[in-house]
C-alpha cells in the first residue's frame, strides 16, 4: 500500500509542479490585477499540495513513531512559515510582487523536501538548521524593501561598497578555511560564513553607483580596476566559481550602462584568456576540467562525483524514482552543489525542468523590473542582481549535468547553505524594493493624471 501511495503521489507532484510552472508564465501575459491574483492563488494551492504529498510519503517511509511525530511537527512549522511569509509580506508591503513571493516559497519548498529526505537517517539535522536560517533570513530581508524605498541616496556610498567587499575578500584569502581546494569561508565561533555570497550584493551596488554618477572613460577605468581587484582576490582564494559570477556580471553591467559592443567583446575575450590561465595555474581546476571532459576514465576518483550525478539523473528518467526510492546519498556533497541531481533522481526530469523554469521566471521578472525602472541606478541594480542570480543557476545546473565543468556553486533557495540562503533572501528583498518603488511611482503618476483630468 505504501509503495502504491508513493507511486501515485510521484505523478501527482509532477502534475502539480507543471500547473505551478504554467501559472508562473501565464502571469506575465495578464494585465488585470484580479486575474494575476487568481493565478497567484492557483500557485499557492499547487505548492501546498506538493508540500503535503511529499511529507505524507516521507512519514510513510519512516518506521519510528517518535521520529514520525518530529517529522509531522517539522512539516507543520514549514506550513506556518509559508503562510506567514506570503500573507505578512502582502500586509507589510501592499505593492509587493506576489509572483516573486510565490517563487521564493516554491523553491524553498523543494529545498526543504529534498533536505528532509537526505537527512532522514541523520535526525533531520541539516534540514532543521536550514529551516532556522531561512526563518531568520526571511525576517531580516523584510527590512530591505523599506531601506530601498526610504534611502534613495544609496548611490553615494560607492566606496563603502567597494572597500567593505574587498576587505572581506582579503580576510578570506588570508585566513579563510579551505574547502575542496578553495578558500571559501571564515569561522566565527561555531558559525561558518561564506563572505563572497554577500559581496556579490555590494559589488552590484558599487558598479551601479559608479555608472549612475558618470560614464566618462576615467570612471569606467576606475570601476573596471576595482571590479578586477574583486575578481583577482577571489582567484587568489581559488574561488573560481564566484570569480566567474563577478566577472560576467560586471561585463554585462558595463555593456548595459554604455551600450558599447567593444566593451562586451573585449570583456568576453579577457574572460576566455583568464579561463585558460586559471586552467594552467591551479591543480583543482585542471582536475575538474579533466573530470568533466572524461569522468569515466577515473570513475573511482576524480570522476566519481560527476558520474554519480549522471547516474542519478539517468536513473530518475522523466518521472523519477519517487521520494526515498533512489540513492542520492551516493553523490558527494549532494545537499549543496548537486541538489539538482537528487531532485532529478527522485522527483523526475519533468519536475526538475519545471524547477529550472521557475528560476527562469524569477530572472524574467528581474529583467522586466530593470527595463521598467526610470532611474539608471535602480535599473542597473535590478539587471546586475538578475545576472548574478541566473549565472549561478546556470553554473550549478551546468556542472551537475556535465554541460560545463563543476564550479562548486549552490542552487539558490534549494541547496543547503546558510550564507547562500541569507544572501539570496537579501537579493530578492532588493528586487522587491525596486518593484515596490516602481509600483508606488505608477500609482502616484496615475493619481496626478486623474487630478489633472478633473
N, C-alpha and C positions, 0 to 999 in steps of 0.2 A: 504493500500500500504506500509506504514511504517513497519508494522508487517511482511509483506512478505519479505521486504528487510532485516530486522533483522534476519529472519529465514534462508534465503539463505546465508547471509554473515557468519552466525554461522558455517555452514558446509564448506564454502569456507576457512574460517580461520583455521578450523581443518585440512583440506586437505593441505593447505599451510604450516602449522606447521609440519605436517607429512613429507612433502617434505624437509623442512629445516632440520629436525632431521635425516632423511635418509642421506642427504648430509653430515651432521656432522660426521657420522660414515663411510660413503663412503670415506671421505677424508683420513682416516688412512690407507686404503688399496692401495692408489695410490702412485706411485713412481715418475712419471713425473711431474715436476713443472707446466707445462702448463695445465695438467689435474687437478691438485689441484686448479689452478687459476679459471678454469671453474666451478668447484664445489663451490668455494667460491663466485663466481659471481651469481650462482644459489641461494645460501643462501641469498645474499643481496636482490635479486629481491623478494624472498618469504617474507623476513622480511618487506620490504617497502610495499608490497601488504597487509600484515596483518595489519600493522600500518594504512594504508589508509582506509581499510574496517572498522576497529574499530572506527576511528574518523568520518567516514560517519554516522555510527549508532549513535554515541554519539551526533552528530549535529542534526540528525533527531529526537532524543529523547528530544532535547532542544527546548522549545517553545519560549523563549525570544530571539528576533532577535539580540539585542545588545550583549547578552551573547554568542550567537552562533558565532558572529564575533570574540569575545575574544577566543572562543574555536578553531576557524579556525586559528587564529594568533598563538595560542599555538602549534597547530599541525605543522604549518609552521616552527616555531622555532625549534621544535624537528627534523624535516627533515633536516634543515640546520646543526644542531648539528651532527646528524648521518653521514651525508655526509662529514663534516669536520673531524670528528673523524676517519672515515675509510680511507679517502684519505690522510689526513695530517700525520697520523701515518705511512703510507707506504712511504710518501715523506721524513719524518724525519729519519726513520729507514728502510733502504732498506730490511733488512732481518727479519722484524717483522713477528710473527706468525699471518697470516691472519685469521686462524680459531679462535684463542682466541679473536681477534678484533671483528669478526663477532658475536661470542657468547656473548661477553660483550654487544654489541648493541642489540642483541635479548632479553637478559634478562632485560636490561633497557627498551626496547620497551614494554614488557609485564608489567613491573612495572609502566610505565607511563600510559598505557591504564587503568590498574586497579585503580591507584590512581586518575586519572581523573574521572573515573566513580564513585568512592567512595566519591569524593569531589565536585560533580556536584551541590549539594544543598548548598555548603558552599563557592561558588565562586572560586573554584579551589585553595584554599589557600595552602593545603599541596602539591598538585601536582606542583604548581608553585615554592614553596620553595624547593621541591626535585629537580626540574629541575635546579634551580640556583646552588644548591650544586653540582649536577652532572657536570655541565659545569666547575665549579671551580676545582673540584677534578680531572677531566679528564686532564685539563691543567697542574695541578701540577704533576700528575702521569706520564706525558710525560718525565719529568726530571729523573725519576727513572732508566730507562734503561741506560741513559747517565752516571749516577753515578755508576751503577753496572759495566759498561764497563771501566770506567776510574780509579776508585779507587779500585784496586784489593786487597788492604791491609785491607779491611773491617774486616777481621778475627781478627785483633789486638785490636779491640775495645770491646772485650767481656765484660769487667767490666763496660763500658759505657752503653751497652745494659741492663745489669742486674741492675745496680744502678738506671738508669733512670726509668726502668719499675717498680721496687719495690717502688721507691719513689712516683711515680704517684698513684700506687695502694694503698699505705698507706694514701695518701691525700684523696682519695675517701672513704676509710674506716673511716677516722677521721672526714671528713667534707662533705661527699657526700650526694646527695639528695636521699631520699628513694622512691622506685617505686615498688609497688606490693610485699612488704616485703623485698626487697633487695636494698642495696646502690649501685647504678649503675653509677651515673653521678655527675658531678660538674658543677656549673653555673658560667660562666664568662661574666659579663654584662648581656646581654639578650640572650646569647648563651648557650645552654646546651650541654655538651660534655660527651661522654661515653669513658673514657680513656682506658678501658680494650680492646677495639677494636684495638687500636694502639699498646698496649703492646703485643698483640698476635704476631705482626711482630718482635718487639725487642726480644721477648722470643725465637723465632726460630733462629734469628741471634746469640743470646747468646749461645744456645745449639750447633749450628753448629760450631761456633768459638771454643768452648772448645774441642769438639770431633775432630775437624780438627787438633788441635795442639797436642793433646795427648789422648790416650785411656788407660792409666795406671789406676790402681784401685783408686789411690788418686784423679786423675782428675774426674773420674766417681763419686766418693763420693761427691766431692765439687760441681760438676754440679747438682747432684741429690738434694743436700741440698738447693741450690739456687732455683732450679725448684720447690722444695717442698715449699719454702718460698713464691713464687708467688701464688701457689695453696692455701696455708693456709690463706694468706691475703684476697684472693677472697672468701674463705669460710667464713671468719670473716665478710666480707661485704655482705654475703648471696647471692653472685652472683654464684650460683652453676652450672648454665649452662656454664658460662665462665670457671670456675674451672675445669669442666669436659673436656672441649676442651683442656686446657693447659695440664692436666694430661695425657690424652690419646695420645696427640701429643708427649709428652716427652717420654713416654714408648716406642712408636714405633720408634722414632728417636734413642733412646738408642739401641734398637734391631737392627735397620738397620746399625748403626755405628759399633756395636760389633759382631753381628751375634750370640749372646748368648741367647739361648732359656730360660735359667734360669732367666735372667733379665726380659724377656717378661712375663713369668709365674708369677714371684714374683710381678711384677707391676700390673698385672691384679688382683691378689689376694688382694693386698693392695687396689686397686680401689673398689673392691666389699665390703671389710671391711669398707672403708671410706663412701661408699654409705649408708650402714646400720647405721653407726654412725650419718651421716647427717640426716637421717630419724628420729632418736631418739632425736636429738638436736634441730631441727628447726621446728616450728609450720607450716610455709608456705610450707615446703617440705612435711610434713605429709598431709596437705590439698590437695596439688597437687597429691600426690600418691593416697589418698582416692578418689579424683575426677576422677582419671584415672581408678582405679580399678572398681568403680561402680558409674559413673556420674548420673545415673538415680535415685539413692537413694536420691539425694539432687539437683534435676534438677533446682530449682529456685534460688539456692545459689552457693554452691561450684562447682556443676557440670554444671552450666549454660553455661560457655564458651565452654567447650568441646562438650556438647550436641548440641549447636547451630552450632558448626563446623561440627559435624557429620550429622546433618540435612541438612546443606548446601551442603556437598559433596554428600549425598544420593539423594537430590532433583535434583542436576545437572545431575546425571547419566553419561553416556558415552559422550553425545553430548551437555550437558549444557542447561541452560535456555535461553541463549542469553544475550548480554550486556544490562544492565538496566532492565532485566526481573526478576531477583532474588531479594533476600533480604539480601545481605551480611552484611549490616549495623547493623543487629541484633547481630552480633558476636562482643563482646568487643575487643577493640584494633585490629580490623581486618586488618588495614593497616600495622601493624607491624608484630607481631608474627603469625597471622593467615591469611596472604595474600594468602597462598596456598589454603585455603578453599574457598575464594572468586573466585579465578581462576577456581577451580573445579566446583563451582555452576554455574557460568555464561558462562564460556568457555568450560566446559565439562571435563570428566575424561580423554579422549584421549588427549586433549590439555595439561592437567596438567601432564600426564605421559610423554609426549614429552618434557615438560619443565624440568622435572627431568632428562630425558635422555641427555638434553643439558648440565645440570650441571655435569652429569657423564662424558660427552665428555670433559669438561674442566678438570676434575680430571684425566682422561686418558692421556690428553696432558701433564699435570703436571708430571705424573709418567714417561711418555716417556722421557721427558726432564731430569728428575732426573736420569733415567737409562743411558742416553747417555752422561751426563756430566763427564769429566775426573777428575776434581778437586773434592776431597771429600767435601770440604767446600760448593761448589756450589751444589753438589749432595744432601747434607743434607738440604740445604735451600729449594730447589725445593720440596723435599719429605716432609719436615715439613710444608711448606705453603700449599701443596696439602692436607695433612692430616687435617690441621685446616679447610680448605675450605669444604671438604667432610663431616667432622664430624658435622660442623654447618648446612649443608644441611640436614643431617640425623636427627639431633636433632629437627630442625624446622618441617620437614615433618612428622617425627615420632610422635611429640607432637600433631599436628593438626588432625592426623588420628587415635589417641588413640593407636598407636603401643607402645609408651613409654610415661611416664608422661611428661607433658609440662615443658620445661626448660626456656622458655622466650627468645629464641634467634631468630634472624631475618633470612630471606631467602636472601642471598647476591645478590645485584643489583636489587632485585624485591621489597622487603619490604621498607616501609618508615623509614627513619632514617639517619641523616647526618653523624654521626660517622661511622655507618656501611658502607655507600656508600664510604666515603673517604678511610677508611681502606681497603676495597675490591679493590678499584682502585689502591692503593699502592701495595697490594698483587699481583694483576695481572701485574702491572708495573714491579715488581721484577722478576716475572716469565718471562715476555717478555725480560727483560735484560739478563737473563740466556740463553734464546733461541737465542737471537741475538749473544751473546758471542759464543755459540756453532756453529752457522752457520758461523760466521766470521772465527773461527778456522778451520772449514771444508774447507772453500774456500782457506784459506792460505795454508793448507796442500795439497789440490789439485793443487794449483799453484806451490808449491815447488816440488811436484812429477812430474808435467809437465816439469819443468825446468830440473830436473834430467834426465828425459827420453830423452830430446833433447841434 
